[in-house]
Amino acid sequence: RYPDQYKDDNHKPEMTVAITPFEALCSFQPAFSILENLRATPELTALVGDDAVAAFDDAASTRTASPTAEANFKLAFRELFTRLMTADPEAVKAQLTVLMKRVQSTSEMLRAPVDVLAMRIHAQYPGDIGVFCVYLLHYTTLKPGEALFLAANEPHAYISGDCAEIMATSDNVVRAGCTPKWKDVETLVSCLTYQDGAPQYVTPVVHPDEPNVARYSPPSVVDEFQLDKVQ
């Protein structure tokens, strides 16, 4: 539908190596963590609906019962995230206003780190749906030299810092929030894997015969690239 935006049919796994201290959002938090954030953030629940939260909770608690139960979990997860990303923009702005007032009225010592992060993002992108994504995605920090792998069809956003980024040969970027560029929410919510869990970090390997070369290799499922750091 959008050949001017998506110019090739390649997937786009990526690897990021921090050059300076680096902050990013990457992939979905574990389901239990998302549920904790939903319970602690009524403004977020107001956007997705109590029924979607209950369905997600039920699906998460029974997901290990069978392959079908895992599939049902992903469906419930997709419904929850779709409701968030397709929420009415005016409702999003209204709930963000309530959220910001609530956090600002809380003593700084008692503010949850995720709420502080939401305030930072909101200051840059006021009223943007992407602010609520901090409650669903992993927040991670990298020291210089540390690396993160981002599989194709996994949500992510860079927050601050400089990095060396390497990826498969693709210009495709599906954007949905915190950007002035063209957004395609429908495609985003339809293509994500809805896997939850820990981010994938990449540890460089130094060959004994080449002590000044550190090699960053992505998981074996991706063979399009690797990165060497030579000192």
Steps between C-alpha positions, in 0.01 A plus 500: 500500500784742570787430259629854544554424870600132488744472215619140528377162621787430740473452872689740724680350799735750662794512738596806703841553659519788746769761439389723787267412791186398315130465586239306306161335514506152351256209475217429742541461874395168655124472529502520882694827484255647248211396724663670799533820299140478384378465859716790614407727209124559481550745214641217286222260596243766413627501141511124442193404707454280806380213282821494296708507819296213650532294182875560491531404867303178449697406189833569670413284800411197284743543208718201593209255496528420130615636164145623449515689828822671388331599174206640698745701711647661190151583374410663831832685500440625146150620592634687802777671303273573204249673724776715643655598169165570332350691790332830416771772492293736712448228761875433496577868562242516778635192679859619462401831659351311794808275522742791499305685769489188717873433469595864553289512816688198638812558707810458286628233737184293449474525121537169318790498251263418215289805587810720498590361158148572377539861615826530304347363181187713541714812529639423154180363343205644695175316446666221299379140534864390511526634855278216620726245331756540779262296714510207256852501353833429665703802601868417473829686535824409329852597597745582220590173327185316610264382228135418446340281234156594369327225307276577205144589598594594856405849624778735603596864535826679566480760777846654532867448430719414202525152352634302209202331336521214254211322332382286213467675164163664542357851510174389660404678822150460644441801725219551746599755762746763622591614151407786266529256208226299333333244729339169410340361816291241317805335348695517824244323717445235232865404451638483856585160650356584845778310671575615852816450700850632543678707235767330290845634579808423293832428669807571287748217453875566490707244309821394679708576191337841448484666844421841353193382308161447667236329286129562551293223343118491503309179577559220252157552340638822349796454267490830307741693720753513779710785637866516595638764735871552439711685754 
